[in-house]
Amino acid sequence: MKVFVGLVISALVGLAGVLAFSPRSMPPLRPTETPVERMQINGIEVTRMGWVIAGELGHILISRDQGRSWTAASVPSSRQALINRLVFADDTNGLALGHEGWILRTADGGRSWKESAFQAEAGEPLLDAARLPSGDWLAVGAFGRVLRSRDGGKSWQSEAMPEPTDWHLNGIAASKDRRHWLILGEAGTLLRSQDGGENWQTVEPFYSGSLYGAVSLGGATWVAYGMRGHLFRSSDNGRSWSEVTLPRLASLYAGTLLPDGRLLLAGQGGVVLASDDRGLSFQVLRETGQENLTDILVPPSGPWLLVSDAGLRRLERPGAEHHAPTTMPITSSHQGTP
């Protein structure tokens, strides 16, 4: 009997060893209970994985069913730092940028992320990034921080600008041909590149407040938007600027150009403005007086997607019956990062 019991125990131990070292497939990501309708979201993108959003406490979430359910992406470290921006160069490769110099990169459309940089002490918030025509990534942030990566975002080095500044650098934008680039920031800070982001020149300040972003309208025409409803327009690739009067004095944090030529701007108080004449005049499409909109995504069909400091919002597509949305490529507020 003792021999029999010993043989059984040996068999069980052997079976346990086989199970312990046998290959396992990765289990599917579980649906998250993070309240996307109420959390702070600072970025939304569409990738081969579906919709990707990011924001408070370092959350990055994915939806493959048009927002009906969400799964948590695989993020290596629970930093719980606010993510300020999502930027994708294509539907596979992208970055998430956050407070404390936090940079995450993905090569699978946002399902899994690897940490490239983090500074627990004296790490400045990073606010935007773009992949340049050279293949390098450029990231900008608080107190004039500029970083460049020459290895696909795996490592980062400080980048010298022609006139170093302590002002926050809020955004990067590119023309459609990706030759002309702008970096925009506090106190009217504007840097301009005419060679794909390799060299930069300072534009003489034309505004004393913060600029948050810019959109290229094609040709040599741009708009730059900022605090308290200040919008400026350039017809010479950013050399000179003139102010455009807006119907609302709300700070503007996001902008995108639709395939039909309409320009959308969004920001403080839930406001969404639209222009049909290349940024010369605007109409109000939405305002709530509450949340601050931080990013825009226009899917091929259905409502426009707005993210804010109070969660995900949807805006019914104005005049949808007069358009053919199935032929429209997806657009987001990030210019020059195809």
VEXKENU-155305 format. One line per field, with one value per residue (C-alpha): x, y, z; residue number from 1; residue in three letters. Coordinates in pm, 1 decimal. Layout:
c1	(X ...) $
c2	(Y ...) $
c3	(Z ...) $
pos	(NUM ...) $
code	(ala ...) $
REM end
This chain:
c1	(0.0 281.3 442.4 115.2 66.4 425.8 375.1 57.9 230.1 525.5 287.3 106.8 434.5 546.3 215.8 240.8 587.9 465.9 179.1 406.8 642.5 396.9 342.6 41.5 -143.9 -193.8 -542.4 -772.1 -774.7 -1062.2 -1316.9 -1230.4 -1468.2 -1290.3 -1569.0 -1471.4 -1776.9 -1648.4 -1267.2 -1020.5 -916.1 -649.5 -605.9 -795.2 -660.6 -770.8 -529.7 -546.1 -659.6 -958.5 -1015.3 -740.0 -783.8 -549.5 -554.3 -582.6 -370.2 -184.4 -485.8 -467.9 -785.3 -888.1 -1230.1 -1283.0 -1659.2 -1700.3 -1688.6 -1946.4 -1681.0 -1321.6 -1017.0 -707.0 -389.0 -81.4 129.0 451.3 464.2 181.5 316.8 -29.6 99.6 -137.7 -98.1 -121.4 -110.6 -139.8 42.8 55.0 278.7 65.3 -192.3 76.1 350.6 279.7 372.7 196.1 341.3 277.3 382.3 721.4 882.6 690.9 712.8 555.8 583.5 380.6 444.7 113.9 -147.7 -169.0 -241.6 89.8 334.0 697.5 841.7 1107.7 1155.8 1040.6 1173.9 1016.7 1216.7 1210.5 1051.1 869.0 533.7 563.1 283.0 314.7 529.5 558.8 757.0 959.8 1020.6 1368.2 1206.6 1318.5 1063.5 1052.2 878.6 812.2 693.5 701.0 978.0 1104.8 1180.2 1260.4 1367.2 1467.9 1474.6 1669.8 1581.9 1205.3 1135.9 1349.8 1586.1 1573.4 1823.6 1776.7 1749.2 1890.1 1666.3 1801.7 1681.0 1635.6 1325.9 1165.0 814.7 600.7 596.8 244.0 219.6 382.9 211.7 311.4 198.2 45.6 372.9 551.9 812.8 687.8 658.0 558.1 621.1 386.0 395.2 343.9 387.4 333.1 633.1 648.5 927.2 927.0 1104.1 1116.7 1319.1 1115.9 1199.0 1576.8 1641.1 1425.6 1391.6 1212.7 919.1 891.3 615.4 280.3 77.0 159.6 -61.5 -33.0 -66.3 -184.3 -176.7 -196.5 -353.8 -219.4 -501.1 -302.3 -68.4 95.4 -211.0 -219.9 -423.3 -280.1 -514.1 -472.3 -600.3 -935.4 -1047.1 -740.4 -693.3 -433.5 -403.5 -94.7 -79.8 298.4 383.7 405.6 625.2 350.3 14.2 -313.6 -587.2 -929.0 -1231.0 -1415.2 -1777.2 -1666.4 -1378.5 -1300.8 -951.2 -896.8 -703.7 -763.2 -813.7 -851.0 -911.2 -1180.3 -1145.8 -1420.3 -1213.6 -1402.9 -1188.6 -1291.3 -1162.0 -1257.1 -1180.9 -1300.5 -1663.9 -1724.2 -1714.6 -1674.8 -1627.0 -1636.6 -1510.3 -1608.1 -1389.3 -1035.0 -1035.3 -1170.2 -1494.2 -1646.5 -1980.3 -2056.8 -2156.4 -2157.2 -2103.7 -2198.5 -2020.7 -1878.7 -1612.1 -1289.0 -1244.5 -888.4 -899.0 -1120.6 -1162.3 -1379.2 -1463.1 -1574.4 -1936.4 -2144.1 -2092.7 -1773.6 -1580.6 -1472.4 -1260.2 -1246.1 -1149.3 -1493.9 -1491.3 -1579.1 -1844.4 -2018.4 -2139.2 -2384.7 -2231.5 -2389.4 -2559.7 -2468.0 -2741.7 -2568.3 -2229.5 -2095.5 -1919.2 -1814.9 -1568.0 -1411.0 -1078.1 -1049.8 -897.3 -772.8 -640.7 -275.6 -135.7 173.9 207.6 95.2) $
c2	(0.0 240.2 168.4 244.9 574.3 671.9 602.2 813.4 1105.9 1082.0 1085.4 1391.9 1575.1 1493.2 1610.9 1937.1 1995.7 1940.2 2184.6 2445.4 2460.3 2401.6 2696.0 2917.0 3145.9 3506.0 3541.1 3803.6 4142.8 4180.8 4457.2 4749.7 4911.2 5246.0 5504.2 5645.9 5872.0 6045.0 6014.6 6275.7 6185.0 6384.7 6188.1 5966.4 5790.1 5514.0 5230.2 4876.4 4778.4 5015.9 5330.9 5413.8 5668.5 5781.2 6017.8 6019.0 5791.8 5660.8 5474.0 5360.8 5189.5 5022.9 4968.2 4737.1 4789.8 5167.1 5243.4 4995.0 4822.4 4897.9 4691.1 4807.0 4811.1 4638.8 4910.4 4793.6 5029.4 5164.4 5519.7 5672.7 5983.1 6182.0 6108.7 6433.6 6315.7 6015.8 6040.2 5770.2 5782.5 5512.9 5258.1 5055.8 5277.5 5546.2 5727.3 5824.8 6131.5 6227.0 6405.1 6340.6 6302.9 5981.5 5833.7 5503.9 5350.6 5089.2 4885.7 4696.5 4967.9 5038.6 4693.0 4682.2 4955.6 4980.9 5257.4 5473.4 5745.1 5850.2 6098.5 6073.2 6378.0 6703.0 6539.2 6798.4 6717.7 6628.1 6775.7 6666.3 6472.0 6392.7 6162.0 6367.4 6278.0 6155.4 5889.9 6065.0 6141.9 6492.2 6556.9 6891.1 6989.4 7218.1 7473.4 7457.4 7085.1 6935.6 6573.1 6378.0 6002.0 5852.8 5490.0 5476.3 5616.4 5370.0 5637.1 6016.2 6302.4 6674.0 6882.1 7235.3 7504.4 7824.2 8040.8 7832.1 7922.9 7838.1 7879.0 7567.5 7420.1 7292.1 7150.0 7040.1 7062.9 6984.1 7071.4 6800.2 6750.4 6736.4 6985.3 7279.9 7244.4 7460.2 7429.9 7647.3 7751.0 8003.4 8380.6 8358.5 8127.3 7999.3 7801.8 7728.9 7467.6 7459.3 7138.2 6865.4 6954.8 6937.1 7308.2 7563.6 7941.9 8162.4 8363.7 8715.9 8709.7 8846.3 8750.3 8756.1 8463.7 8087.3 7907.2 7547.5 7412.8 7473.8 7321.4 7335.8 7415.3 7328.7 7534.8 7803.7 7862.0 7783.1 7866.2 7875.8 7868.7 7949.1 8117.2 8291.3 8248.2 8391.9 8254.4 8361.3 8289.8 8279.5 8270.0 8246.8 7926.5 8092.8 8394.3 8645.5 8618.5 8810.0 8760.2 8617.6 8715.4 8415.6 8396.0 8266.4 8374.2 8019.3 7875.9 7623.1 7300.9 7084.5 7125.6 6908.7 6948.0 6723.7 6565.1 6794.3 7100.4 7195.7 7306.8 7207.5 7363.2 7254.9 7361.2 7531.8 7499.1 7212.0 7447.2 7316.5 7571.9 7503.0 7695.8 7634.8 7912.2 7809.3 7972.2 8315.6 8279.9 8028.9 7908.9 7743.7 7377.0 7291.2 7444.3 7324.4 7565.6 7271.0 7025.7 7122.9 6934.1 6811.5 6608.0 6525.4 6208.9 6186.5 5822.0 5715.6 5711.0 5793.1 6078.2 6273.7 6174.7 6440.2 6369.7 6598.4 6642.6 6499.2 6195.1 6079.2 6276.5 6222.7 6491.1 6399.0 6470.5 6795.5 6743.5 6376.5 6303.8 6526.3 6357.1 6014.5 5924.8 5576.1 5734.0 5961.3 5853.2 5883.5 6211.8 6327.5 6651.4 6554.8 6702.1 6578.2 6236.1 5990.7) $
c3	(0.0 87.2 -249.4 -429.5 -241.8 -318.0 -687.5 -693.9 -520.6 -761.7 -1057.4 -923.7 -866.1 -1218.8 -1364.4 -1169.1 -1312.2 -1667.2 -1615.8 -1454.6 -1751.5 -2036.2 -2276.0 -2217.7 -2449.1 -2335.7 -2181.7 -2336.5 -2171.0 -1927.8 -1973.5 -1748.9 -1503.6 -1536.5 -1583.5 -1923.0 -1919.3 -1604.5 -1600.3 -1722.2 -2076.5 -2257.6 -2579.0 -2821.9 -3130.7 -3364.9 -3441.9 -3572.7 -3222.1 -3229.1 -3023.8 -2773.6 -2493.4 -2213.6 -1919.7 -1542.8 -1321.9 -1626.6 -1762.8 -2128.0 -2249.5 -2576.2 -2734.9 -3032.1 -3046.7 -3095.0 -2724.4 -2597.8 -2386.2 -2289.4 -2192.8 -2007.8 -2214.8 -2078.2 -1913.1 -1741.5 -1444.1 -1230.4 -1218.4 -1173.1 -1351.0 -1570.4 -1942.1 -2137.1 -2498.0 -2727.7 -3060.2 -3327.8 -3632.8 -3800.3 -3685.8 -3505.2 -3359.2 -3103.4 -2784.1 -2463.3 -2288.4 -1929.3 -1616.3 -1454.4 -1795.4 -1853.7 -2204.6 -2308.9 -2656.8 -2838.4 -3153.2 -3161.2 -3191.4 -2818.8 -2675.7 -2489.1 -2388.1 -2284.3 -2070.4 -2237.0 -1976.4 -1629.3 -1374.1 -1031.1 -915.9 -1116.0 -1418.5 -1628.8 -1788.3 -2155.8 -2364.8 -2729.5 -2975.3 -3345.2 -3568.5 -3813.8 -4181.1 -4078.6 -3858.2 -3538.6 -3268.6 -3118.2 -2783.7 -2613.5 -2269.5 -1970.7 -1907.6 -2264.6 -2254.7 -2598.1 -2645.2 -2954.9 -3009.8 -3298.7 -3222.4 -3251.4 -2905.3 -2708.7 -2573.4 -2554.1 -2550.6 -2487.3 -2801.9 -2819.1 -2964.8 -3126.5 -2836.9 -2519.5 -2320.0 -1986.8 -2129.1 -2164.2 -2515.5 -2571.9 -2921.0 -3246.5 -3586.7 -3944.2 -4294.7 -4511.1 -4698.9 -4359.9 -4471.3 -4264.4 -3885.2 -3587.8 -3212.5 -3003.8 -2639.8 -2362.3 -2399.8 -2774.1 -2818.4 -3177.2 -3343.5 -3714.4 -3928.0 -4308.1 -4340.6 -4177.2 -3818.4 -3847.4 -3786.5 -3607.5 -3609.1 -3357.2 -3491.2 -3354.6 -3088.4 -3209.2 -2899.0 -2528.6 -2419.4 -2454.8 -2787.6 -2752.1 -3106.3 -3479.9 -3789.5 -4143.7 -4388.6 -4699.3 -4909.8 -4697.1 -4474.7 -4102.4 -3795.4 -3442.1 -3140.8 -2774.5 -2460.3 -2419.6 -2779.2 -2945.6 -3297.6 -3550.3 -3923.1 -4144.8 -4524.3 -4552.0 -4365.5 -4026.4 -4098.1 -4016.6 -3843.0 -3815.1 -3555.4 -3639.7 -3426.8 -3282.6 -3162.4 -2819.5 -2593.8 -2481.8 -2461.2 -2741.4 -2682.7 -2992.9 -3365.1 -3673.8 -4046.3 -4194.7 -4540.1 -4672.3 -4573.3 -4258.2 -3966.6 -3613.7 -3292.1 -2938.0 -2584.9 -2269.8 -2167.7 -2407.3 -2703.9 -3060.5 -3338.5 -3713.3 -4014.4 -4378.2 -4521.7 -4424.6 -4083.7 -4177.3 -3978.2 -3734.8 -3604.9 -3271.4 -3301.6 -2931.7 -2587.9 -2242.1 -2010.2 -1820.8 -1936.2 -2112.9 -2439.9 -2493.1 -2815.9 -3114.9 -3321.9 -3632.9 -3715.6 -4065.9 -3949.0 -3646.3 -3399.9 -3355.2 -3042.3 -2793.5 -2487.2 -2187.9 -1825.6 -1746.1 -1974.7 -2325.9 -2512.4 -2846.7 -3085.6 -3360.0 -3697.8 -3826.6 -4161.9 -4164.0 -4415.2 -4669.1 -4645.9 -4733.5 -4410.7 -4519.7 -4762.8 -4501.4 -4353.3 -3978.4 -3864.7 -3529.3 -3390.4 -3436.8 -3754.6 -3933.6 -3773.4 -4043.0) $
pos	(1 2 3 4 5 6 7 8 9 10 11 12 13 14 15 16 17 18 19 20 21 22 23 24 25 26 27 28 29 30 31 32 33 34 35 36 37 38 39 40 41 42 43 44 45 46 47 48 49 50 51 52 53 54 55 56 57 58 59 60 61 62 63 64 65 66 67 68 69 70 71 72 73 74 75 76 77 78 79 80 81 82 83 84 85 86 87 88 89 90 91 92 93 94 95 96 97 98 99 100 101 102 103 104 105 106 107 108 109 110 111 112 113 114 115 116 117 118 119 120 121 122 123 124 125 126 127 128 129 130 131 132 133 134 135 136 137 138 139 140 141 142 143 144 145 146 147 148 149 150 151 152 153 154 155 156 157 158 159 160 161 162 163 164 165 166 167 168 169 170 171 172 173 174 175 176 177 178 179 180 181 182 183 184 185 186 187 188 189 190 191 192 193 194 195 196 197 198 199 200 201 202 203 204 205 206 207 208 209 210 211 212 213 214 215 216 217 218 219 220 221 222 223 224 225 226 227 228 229 230 231 232 233 234 235 236 237 238 239 240 241 242 243 244 245 246 247 248 249 250 251 252 253 254 255 256 257 258 259 260 261 262 263 264 265 266 267 268 269 270 271 272 273 274 275 276 277 278 279 280 281 282 283 284 285 286 287 288 289 290 291 292 293 294 295 296 297 298 299 300 301 302 303 304 305 306 307 308 309 310 311 312 313 314 315 316 317 318 319 320 321 322 323 324 325 326 327 328 329 330 331 332 333 334 335 336 337 338) $
code	(met lys val phe val gly leu val ile ser ala leu val gly leu ala gly val leu ala phe ser pro arg ser met pro pro leu arg pro thr glu thr pro val glu arg met gln ile asn gly ile glu val thr arg met gly trp val ile ala gly glu leu gly his ile leu ile ser arg asp gln gly arg ser trp thr ala ala ser val pro ser ser arg gln ala leu ile asn arg leu val phe ala asp asp thr asn gly leu ala leu gly his glu gly trp ile leu arg thr ala asp gly gly arg ser trp lys glu ser ala phe gln ala glu ala gly glu pro leu leu asp ala ala arg leu pro ser gly asp trp leu ala val gly ala phe gly arg val leu arg ser arg asp gly gly lys ser trp gln ser glu ala met pro glu pro thr asp trp his leu asn gly ile ala ala ser lys asp arg arg his trp leu ile leu gly glu ala gly thr leu leu arg ser gln asp gly gly glu asn trp gln thr val glu pro phe tyr ser gly ser leu tyr gly ala val ser leu gly gly ala thr trp val ala tyr gly met arg gly his leu phe arg ser ser asp asn gly arg ser trp ser glu val thr leu pro arg leu ala ser leu tyr ala gly thr leu leu pro asp gly arg leu leu leu ala gly gln gly gly val val leu ala ser asp asp arg gly leu ser phe gln val leu arg glu thr gly gln glu asn leu thr asp ile leu val pro pro ser gly pro trp leu leu val ser asp ala gly leu arg arg leu glu arg pro gly ala glu his his ala pro thr thr met pro ile thr ser ser his gln gly thr pro) $
REM end
